[in-house]
Amino acid sequence: MNMADLKERIAIIGGGPAGLSAAMYLEKKGYTNYVIYEKDNRVGGKCYSPKVKMGPDGKDERSVEMGAIMGAKTYYAVHECEEFGGATHADGPSMSHIYRDSAGKQIYPFDLKKDFTIKKFFGLLKLKKALKKLAHLLETKYVGYDVNGHRGVAEGRYDGLDKTYGNDMKHVEGTNDNLKDLALPFSEFCKLNKVEPVMRIWIAPFTSFGYGFFDEMAAAYVLKYLDLATTLEFVNIRLWTWKEGTQSIYEAVNKKLQHPAILNTQVAKVERGEKVKLTLKDKEGEKVEEFDKLIVTTPLDQFLTYADAGEEEKNLFSKIIHEEYVDFLATFAPGKGPDISAYIFDNMVPDKVGHAMVYYHRWHDLGSDCPCTVYTLRNHKGVSKITYEEAIKIETEDMAKCGFPVASRPIEWETYYCPHVSTQEYANGWYDKLDKLQGVKNTYYGGEVLGFGDMEETVEVSKDLVGRFF
Ligand SMILES: Cc1cc2nc3c(=O)[nH]c(=O)nc-3n(C[C@H](O)[C@H](O)[C@H](O)COP(=O)(O)OP(=O)(O)OC[C@H]3O[C@@H](n4cnc5c(N)ncnc54)[C@H](O)[C@@H]3O)c2cc1C
């Protein structure tokens, strides 16, 4: 890299974790001439933590989470964001949960003391054995499985940032033919390795978070996000949360950047010749700006709608599948809400689209006077998609079944969520084809689909992207 490169004018589309961290990593490398465009009136994207009045007298103003909630000690890249911005997870509320069945009744799937049956006893023994076996396989047969990103996996390679180095994630490369198994749906991967019971552990931090179902999501998506170390943190509920919400991490980064994101500005058109020409839309109208390079951190299937996409971009990006995740903040009559979060496992199956899969009770000290966020998916391949209104109605009914009639829904939110490709596209090398496009027409692609739809994978992708190409 020479001084001229460092002066290149770079545009970043999107002020979510991916765009802001891309700017942070560019700055760390000495690049200073970048601009971030964010169409919303805030940064953070799906890290959305509005403040709401709550508590017995309704006067206590605290953050709620409508999007991302938690991290773990394996969130090394997110931790870099924290350090850069001066944010901390040290003061976040602790997490705990119970389990309910679809009728709303509390159940104890992992607790023999509360509900003992021989069948359950043997079931838990099998689960423990399967977990041990999978842990061993991941460390031996599947070496390289947890390297960030999906480059090479379909060809039996790994090529990306290695988390085993902790905060100093290093770039590693190698071959391991067994990694091709990661293109299988997670349920088939488990069957192949005779560890089916482990799906009961992975389902809570995967399906309940809206990331889809194991019979269709490539094992790579499950195991790169929920690698063994991260999964153990989830199982033992040693999780990071942030007092002011996950949005505060990215607000802190944005504040420290030499060029904070330009808000309320949508990139409405992309034309690429010798320079990258962006048409920007804000409340004043439209204007055009020119750049040397472009980093796209927003949904790539949507990029097709406003960019001068070439044939290969069209071919690849049109294969992206995403979920539609619907959540709302529920309030309850005084003293009548839940006092702990709950997972509703029975509702985490395709034919239960629209049903509440989990509700999040954030502030323990408020007991049953705390509003809760309730989550569901409203689409699934092979099942007819339900409307947004139906999803909200069913979720609300499910809360009543659990014994918590909803008094109001002050915030409702639907998000484009968890972009991914089918297991077939994965096995056909979708990610390697995408990698060949990096840099073509001075355009670089980051954001969720390259890693996975969680904060850590997404920020790691930005680190990897800036590390390789800038
Ligand atoms: C309900 C929910 C729960 C979640 N829970 C967790 C969790 O507990 N832990 C975790 O790690 N992750 C969680 N996630 C996922 C995490 O929030 C995302 O993976 C992460 O925010 C993705 O970052 P991103 O920058 O790629 O995309 P986004 O966060 O979606 O940001 C993209 C940004 O680009 C902007 N934009 C889009 N198009 C344009 C345009 N044309 N011009 C300008 N700007 C544009 C958008 O407004 C947005 O701000 C959760 C997400 C949701 C929705």
The ligand as an SDF file (V2000), in Angstrom:
LIG
                    3D

 53 58  0  0  0  0  0  0  0  0999 V2000
  -34.4020   -9.2770   16.4580 C   0  0  0  0  0  0  0  0  0  0  0  0
  -32.9270   -9.4480   16.2310 C   0  0  0  0  0  0  0  0  0  0  0  0
  -32.1450  -10.0500   17.2210 C   0  0  0  0  0  0  0  0  0  0  0  0
  -30.7630  -10.1910   17.0460 C   0  0  0  0  0  0  0  0  0  0  0  0
  -30.0120  -10.7040   18.0600 N   0  0  0  0  0  0  0  0  0  0  0  0
  -28.6680  -10.7450   17.9440 C   0  0  0  0  0  0  0  0  0  0  0  0
  -27.8740  -11.0820   19.0730 C   0  0  0  0  0  0  0  0  0  0  0  0
  -28.3860  -11.2950   20.1770 O   0  0  0  0  0  0  0  0  0  0  0  0
  -26.5330  -11.1330   18.9070 N   0  0  0  0  0  0  0  0  0  0  0  0
  -25.9340  -10.8690   17.7020 C   0  0  0  0  0  0  0  0  0  0  0  0
  -24.7150  -10.9430   17.6150 O   0  0  0  0  0  0  0  0  0  0  0  0
  -26.6530  -10.4820   16.6290 N   0  0  0  0  0  0  0  0  0  0  0  0
  -28.0090  -10.4030   16.7320 C   0  0  0  0  0  0  0  0  0  0  0  0
  -28.7630   -9.9690   15.6770 N   0  0  0  0  0  0  0  0  0  0  0  0
  -28.1180   -9.7670   14.3600 C   0  0  0  0  0  0  0  0  0  0  0  0
  -27.3480   -8.4590   14.2150 C   0  0  0  0  0  0  0  0  0  0  0  0
  -28.1460   -7.3950   14.6300 O   0  0  0  0  0  0  0  0  0  0  0  0
  -26.9710   -8.2910   12.7460 C   0  0  0  0  0  0  0  0  0  0  0  0
  -26.2390   -9.4080   12.3200 O   0  0  0  0  0  0  0  0  0  0  0  0
  -26.1250   -7.0540   12.4820 C   0  0  0  0  0  0  0  0  0  0  0  0
  -26.7950   -5.8930   12.8870 O   0  0  0  0  0  0  0  0  0  0  0  0
  -25.8060   -6.9630   10.9900 C   0  0  0  0  0  0  0  0  0  0  0  0
  -25.0600   -5.8160   10.7210 O   0  0  0  0  0  0  0  0  0  0  0  0
  -24.9990   -5.1830    9.2480 P   0  0  0  0  0  0  0  0  0  0  0  0
  -24.2610   -3.9120    9.3690 O   0  0  0  0  0  0  0  0  0  0  0  0
  -24.5070   -6.2010    8.2850 O   0  0  0  0  0  0  0  0  0  0  0  0
  -26.5290   -4.9420    8.8430 O   0  0  0  0  0  0  0  0  0  0  0  0
  -27.6270   -4.0080    9.5080 P   0  0  0  0  0  0  0  0  0  0  0  0
  -27.5070   -4.0480   10.9840 O   0  0  0  0  0  0  0  0  0  0  0  0
  -28.9070   -4.4240    8.8920 O   0  0  0  0  0  0  0  0  0  0  0  0
  -27.2320   -2.5430    9.0120 O   0  0  0  0  0  0  0  0  0  0  0  0
  -27.4100   -2.1440    7.6820 C   0  0  0  0  0  0  0  0  0  0  0  0
  -27.6370   -0.6390    7.6490 C   0  0  0  0  0  0  0  0  0  0  0  0
  -27.6670   -0.2130    6.2980 O   0  0  0  0  0  0  0  0  0  0  0  0
  -28.6800    0.7680    6.1460 C   0  0  0  0  0  0  0  0  0  0  0  0
  -29.0660    0.7890    4.7170 N   0  0  0  0  0  0  0  0  0  0  0  0
  -29.7100   -0.1760    4.0220 C   0  0  0  0  0  0  0  0  0  0  0  0
  -29.8400    0.1880    2.7210 N   0  0  0  0  0  0  0  0  0  0  0  0
  -29.2670    1.4070    2.5970 C   0  0  0  0  0  0  0  0  0  0  0  0
  -29.0710    2.3080    1.4950 C   0  0  0  0  0  0  0  0  0  0  0  0
  -29.4920    2.0200    0.2580 N   0  0  0  0  0  0  0  0  0  0  0  0
  -28.4340    3.4870    1.7340 N   0  0  0  0  0  0  0  0  0  0  0  0
  -27.9840    3.8080    2.9920 C   0  0  0  0  0  0  0  0  0  0  0  0
  -28.1380    2.9810    4.0510 N   0  0  0  0  0  0  0  0  0  0  0  0
  -28.7600    1.8010    3.8630 C   0  0  0  0  0  0  0  0  0  0  0  0
  -29.7830    0.2920    7.0880 C   0  0  0  0  0  0  0  0  0  0  0  0
  -30.6600    1.3550    7.4460 O   0  0  0  0  0  0  0  0  0  0  0  0
  -28.9560   -0.2260    8.2740 C   0  0  0  0  0  0  0  0  0  0  0  0
  -28.7190    0.7770    9.2340 O   0  0  0  0  0  0  0  0  0  0  0  0
  -30.1460   -9.7690   15.8390 C   0  0  0  0  0  0  0  0  0  0  0  0
  -30.9320   -9.1440   14.8510 C   0  0  0  0  0  0  0  0  0  0  0  0
  -32.3030   -8.9820   15.0500 C   0  0  0  0  0  0  0  0  0  0  0  0
  -33.1240   -8.3010   13.9970 C   0  0  0  0  0  0  0  0  0  0  0  0
  1  2  1  0
  2  3  1  0
  2 52  2  0
  3  4  2  0
  4  5  1  0
  4 50  1  0
  5  6  2  0
  6  7  1  0
  6 13  1  0
  7  8  2  0
  7  9  1  0
  9 10  1  0
 10 11  2  0
 10 12  1  0
 12 13  2  0
 13 14  1  0
 14 15  1  0
 14 50  1  0
 15 16  1  0
 16 17  1  0
 16 18  1  0
 18 19  1  0
 18 20  1  0
 20 21  1  0
 20 22  1  0
 22 23  1  0
 23 24  1  0
 24 25  2  0
 24 26  1  0
 24 27  1  0
 27 28  1  0
 28 29  2  0
 28 30  1  0
 28 31  1  0
 31 32  1  0
 32 33  1  0
 33 34  1  0
 33 48  1  0
 34 35  1  0
 35 36  1  0
 35 46  1  0
 36 37  1  0
 36 45  1  0
 37 38  2  0
 38 39  1  0
 39 40  1  0
 39 45  2  0
 40 41  1  0
 40 42  2  0
 42 43  1  0
 43 44  2  0
 44 45  1  0
 46 47  1  0
 46 48  1  0
 48 49  1  0
 50 51  2  0
 51 52  1  0
 52 53  1  0
M  END
$$$$
